[in-house]
Amino acid sequence: MEPELVVEVGVDVARDASGRWQHPARWHRARPGLSPADVPRLTSPPH
C-alpha cells in the first residue's frame, strides 16, 4: 500500500507508559498541494 493523500492532523503530546497517544488524533484538513513524497515518513514511534 502506498500513500496517496496528505492530511493535516493535530495530536496532544500526552502519551501513556507504552508510548501510545492518550488522546485521539484530530482531523484538520486535506492538503492537496502536497504529495506524500513531500512528507517525511516516521520509521519508528517517537519517544
MOTA-V869513 format. One record per helix or strand of 2 or more residues. SS is the DSSP state (H for helix, E for strand). FROM is the first residue (numbers start at 1). LEN is the number of residues. If there is no record, write none. Layout:
# MOTA-V869513
[[SS	FROM	LEN] [SS	FROM	LEN]]
This chain:
# MOTA-V869513
[[E	7	4] [E	26	5] [H	36	3]]
